[in-house]
Amino acid sequence: MDVHTDVAKQIDGISKDPLASALNAAVYKYSSATPRGWTFVGDSDEPLDQSIFDFVKSKSSAKKSHSQPVPKTVTTDSHAIHRQFTDDEMRAIKEMLKSWQESAPVIKREPTLHERIKQLPQEERTRKTIVIDQTIGERFDVFCEAERLNKSDILHLALVDFLDKFECPSLR
């Protein structure tokens, strides 16, 4: 996936090719050389207060226009914001969000597998030989290779999780 597709996915109502055409129409040029990206090359001021949709060309005049009204554009801090709500509605939405944030319990995110491996203690290690089902062993090999993980680290985490769940608390 290229940068145009990524950006176009972030903007409702425009796809990759019309986005590139609109940026070209706004006198921006894309450079694939390092540093890659769009650069303003126009002689006048950069059109920071305009919506990208001002530069989108319609494919044909025979096509039906959008059934939804075009939202009013408001600019703040050089960023265009498409307003679809009245000021009162925006205030009510902000108040609802604030109250939800204040009342919502803090949800702790579980660390990823890679984060957990980074947190493993660097203690003295011992070698243990285990015998497991061949199918499980093959799946384990494929997983560790695909994720580029050390088998010992994965077994360490798996055993910690297992013992935390099933070990008698008095043996800890």
Phi, psi and omega per residue, in radians:
M1 nan 2.341 -3.103
D2 -1.687 3.052 -3.068
V3 -1.096 -0.607 -3.135
H4 -1.115 -0.750 -3.137
T5 -1.127 -0.740 3.134
D6 -1.061 -0.797 -3.130
V7 -1.185 -0.755 -3.113
A8 -1.073 -0.595 3.121
K9 -1.154 -0.431 -3.128
Q10 -1.429 -0.231 -3.094
I11 -1.996 2.032 3.103
D12 -1.148 2.345 3.010
G13 1.612 0.180 3.112
I14 -2.549 2.488 3.103
S15 -1.956 -3.129 -2.997
K16 -0.936 -0.974 -3.055
D17 -1.166 -0.811 3.077
P18 -1.079 -0.558 3.096
L19 -1.122 -0.826 3.129
A20 -1.077 -0.740 3.119
S21 -1.115 -0.717 -3.140
A22 -1.142 -0.722 3.110
L23 -1.131 -0.680 3.064
N24 -1.103 -0.727 3.132
A25 -1.130 -0.508 3.113
A26 -1.473 0.166 3.096
V27 1.176 0.750 2.980
Y28 -1.905 2.530 3.096
K29 -2.165 2.454 -3.140
Y30 -1.621 2.351 3.084
S31 -2.094 2.219 3.106
S32 -1.571 -0.070 3.074
A33 -1.365 2.723 -3.133
T34 -1.244 2.294 -0.116
P35 -1.357 2.321 -3.117
R36 -1.318 2.611 3.045
G37 2.553 -3.099 -3.110
W38 -1.614 2.350 3.133
T39 -2.245 2.384 3.097
F40 -1.289 2.234 -3.095
V41 -2.131 0.195 -3.101
G42 -1.332 2.885 3.136
D43 -1.491 -0.464 -3.117
S44 -1.649 -2.964 3.136
D45 -1.186 2.602 3.109
E46 -1.121 2.365 -3.067
P47 -1.416 1.052 -3.073
L48 -1.230 -0.424 -3.101
D49 -1.582 0.091 -3.127
Q50 -1.869 2.617 3.068
S51 -1.360 2.560 3.082
I52 -1.036 -0.472 -3.115
F53 -1.207 -0.331 3.058
D54 -1.160 -0.360 -3.078
F55 -1.835 -0.052 -3.138
V56 -1.379 2.219 3.112
K57 -1.599 2.413 3.083
S58 -1.292 2.556 -3.082
K59 -1.166 -0.705 3.076
S60 -2.740 2.626 -3.124
S61 -1.288 -0.266 3.140
A62 -1.348 -0.320 -3.137
K63 -1.219 2.557 3.103
K64 -1.230 2.523 3.099
S65 -1.335 2.870 3.132
H66 -1.057 2.469 -3.139
S67 -1.333 -0.369 3.135
Q68 -1.506 2.565 3.093
P69 -1.194 2.606 3.117
V70 -1.276 2.228 -3.098
P71 -1.197 2.594 3.095
K72 -1.200 2.458 -3.128
T73 -1.796 2.261 3.100
V74 -2.100 2.417 3.142
T75 -1.966 2.401 3.027
T76 -2.503 2.377 3.117
D77 0.870 0.759 3.086
S78 1.136 0.275 3.101
H79 -2.066 2.339 3.124
A80 -1.464 2.333 3.109
I81 -2.121 2.247 3.121
H82 -1.581 2.005 -3.070
R83 -1.634 2.234 3.063
Q84 -2.119 -0.016 -3.114
F85 -2.114 2.668 3.063
T86 -1.298 2.936 3.123
D87 -1.068 -0.696 3.119
D88 -1.112 -0.730 3.120
E89 -1.124 -0.715 3.111
M90 -1.093 -0.734 3.119
R91 -1.089 -0.752 3.131
A92 -1.129 -0.716 3.122
I93 -1.112 -0.766 3.126
K94 -1.086 -0.700 3.116
E95 -1.129 -0.739 3.105
M96 -1.075 -0.806 3.138
L97 -1.056 -0.741 -3.139
K98 -1.096 -0.762 -3.129
S99 -1.194 -0.647 3.097
W100 -1.151 -0.721 3.135
Q101 -1.132 -0.664 -3.140
E102 -1.225 -0.609 -3.080
S103 -1.620 -0.276 -3.089
A104 -1.273 2.367 3.084
P105 -1.208 2.606 3.120
V106 -1.305 2.119 -3.118
I107 -1.682 2.084 -3.137
K108 -1.500 2.213 3.138
R109 -1.420 2.374 3.075
E110 -1.272 2.403 3.115
P111 -1.136 2.619 3.098
T112 -1.249 2.938 3.120
L113 -1.012 -0.775 3.139
H114 -1.125 -0.672 3.098
E115 -1.131 -0.716 3.124
R116 -1.126 -0.677 3.134
I117 -1.131 -0.698 3.115
K118 -1.089 -0.478 -3.097
Q119 -1.535 -0.035 -3.132
L120 -1.090 2.414 3.114
P121 -1.198 2.539 3.121
Q122 -1.640 1.223 -3.112
E123 -1.701 3.034 3.077
E124 -1.125 2.442 -3.089
R125 -1.904 2.759 3.081
T126 -2.301 2.619 -3.139
R127 -1.601 2.307 3.082
K128 -2.264 2.431 3.076
T129 -1.770 2.280 3.117
I130 -2.174 2.714 3.078
V131 -2.102 2.144 3.141
I132 -2.301 2.866 3.102
D133 -0.995 2.430 -3.082
Q134 -1.042 -0.726 -3.136
T135 -1.080 -0.772 3.117
I136 -1.122 -0.724 3.121
G137 -1.056 -0.727 3.120
E138 -1.166 -0.744 3.104
R139 -1.076 -0.705 3.130
F140 -1.102 -0.786 3.108
D141 -1.041 -0.832 -3.117
V142 -1.090 -0.773 -3.136
F143 -1.060 -0.885 -3.094
C144 -1.100 -0.659 3.127
E145 -1.209 -0.767 -3.122
A146 -1.129 -0.674 -3.112
E147 -1.581 -0.069 -3.122
R148 0.982 0.898 -3.117
L149 -2.027 2.656 3.086
N150 -1.382 2.240 -3.111
K151 -1.038 -0.652 -3.136
S152 -1.101 -0.692 3.126
D153 -1.135 -0.727 -3.141
I154 -1.149 -0.774 3.100
L155 -1.099 -0.673 3.102
H156 -1.012 -0.895 -3.139
L157 -1.101 -0.734 -3.129
A158 -1.090 -0.728 3.135
L159 -1.211 -0.662 3.085
V160 -1.066 -0.834 3.125
D161 -1.055 -0.758 3.140
F162 -1.089 -0.853 -3.111
L163 -1.161 -0.667 3.087
D164 -1.066 -0.583 -3.093
K165 -1.438 -0.697 -2.967
F166 -1.990 -0.252 -3.102
E167 -1.242 2.443 3.106
C168 -1.126 2.250 -3.070
P169 -0.966 -0.528 -3.103
S170 -1.273 -0.271 3.141
L171 -1.563 -0.115 -3.082
R172 -1.329 nan nan
